[in-house]
Amino acid sequence: MDNEKVSVIVPIYKTEKYLRRCVDSILAQTYGNLEVILVDDGSPDHCPEICDDYARQDDRVKVIHQINQGVSAARNAGIKAATGGWIQFVDSDDWLEPDYTEKLIETTRKWKRGGG
C-alpha cells in the first residue's frame, strides 16, 4: 500500500475531559504516516497545555493556538498547516478505533479505482 501522509485536524475548545482519549486514539492508529494538527481555538480550560504536552512528546503533533473563532475557522487553520496528501477531521470529544484511518484510506482508494 502506498503510504501517503494523512493530516488529522482536531479543532479544540473546552474538551479537556475528552482530549487525551481523542489524541491517544489518533496517535495509536495502525496507519502510521500521520501528522496530527491540534488547533486550540482559544480554549479557556487546560486544553492548550495538553496540546503542548503532546507536541513535546511526539514529533507528529503540531499545535496551533488562536483566539476563539469557531470550529470552521479552526478547521481552516488546520488545513492551511497541513502537509499530508489526505486530510481527516476528528472532533476533540471523539476517538478513533485503531484501524479507522487505515480502513478509511483503503476504502477511499478502492472507491477511486471504481471497485467500491
C-alpha positions in Angstrom: 0.0 0.0 0.0 1.2 3.5 -0.9 1.8 5.2 2.4 0.8 8.9 1.8 0.8 11.2 4.8 -2.6 11.8 6.4 -3.1 15.2 8.2 -5.5 14.7 11.0 -7.0 18.0 12.1 -8.6 18.4 15.5 -10.3 21.6 16.4 -10.3 22.0 20.2 -12.5 24.1 22.5 -13.4 23.2 26.1 -12.9 19.5 25.8 -10.1 18.8 28.3 -12.2 15.9 29.8 -12.0 14.1 26.5 -8.9 15.4 24.7 -6.4 12.9 25.9 -8.5 9.9 24.8 -9.0 11.6 21.4 -5.3 12.3 20.7 -4.2 9.0 22.1 -6.5 7.2 19.8 -5.2 9.1 16.8 -1.5 8.5 17.7 -2.3 4.8 18.1 -3.6 4.4 14.5 -2.4 1.4 12.6 -1.8 3.7 9.6 1.4 5.3 10.8 2.2 8.1 8.4 0.2 10.8 10.2 0.6 14.4 11.2 -1.7 15.5 13.9 -2.7 19.1 13.9 -4.3 20.2 17.2 -6.0 23.6 16.8 -6.6 25.2 20.1 -9.4 27.6 19.4 -8.8 29.8 22.4 -10.0 27.2 24.8 -10.2 28.7 28.4 -9.5 25.3 30.1 -6.4 23.2 30.2 -6.6 22.1 26.6 -3.8 24.5 25.4 -1.4 22.9 27.9 -2.5 19.4 27.0 -1.9 20.1 23.3 1.6 21.5 24.0 2.4 18.4 26.1 1.6 16.1 23.1 3.7 18.2 20.8 6.7 17.9 23.1 6.2 14.1 23.3 5.6 13.3 19.7 7.0 15.0 16.6 4.0 14.1 14.6 1.9 16.6 16.6 1.7 20.2 15.6 -0.2 22.8 17.7 -1.9 26.0 16.5 -3.1 28.4 19.2 -5.6 31.0 18.1 -8.2 33.3 19.6 -11.7 31.7 19.6 -13.1 32.0 16.1 -15.3 28.8 16.0 -14.9 25.3 14.6 -14.9 26.3 10.9 -12.0 28.8 11.4 -10.1 26.2 13.5 -10.5 23.6 10.7 -9.4 26.1 8.1 -6.3 26.9 10.2 -5.5 23.2 10.3 -6.0 22.9 6.6 -3.5 25.7 6.0 -0.9 24.0 8.1 -1.5 20.5 6.7 1.2 18.9 4.6 -0.4 15.5 4.0 -2.0 14.2 0.8 -5.1 13.3 2.7 -7.0 15.3 5.3 -9.1 13.8 8.1 -11.1 15.8 10.7 -11.7 14.4 14.2 -13.8 16.2 16.9 -11.9 16.6 20.1 -14.5 14.8 22.1 -14.4 11.8 19.9 -11.9 8.9 19.5 -11.0 6.5 16.7 -10.8 2.8 16.6 -7.1 1.7 16.0 -7.6 0.9 12.3 -10.0 3.7 11.4 -7.6 5.7 9.3 -6.2 2.6 7.6 -9.7 1.4 6.6 -10.7 4.9 5.5 -7.7 5.2 3.2 -8.2 1.7 1.8 -11.9 2.2 1.2 -11.3 5.6 -0.5 -8.6 4.2 -2.8 -10.8 1.3 -3.7 -13.7 3.6 -4.5 -11.5 5.9 -6.6 -10.4 2.8 -8.6 -14.1 2.0 -9.3 -14.1 -1.0 -7.1 -16.2 0.5 -4.3 
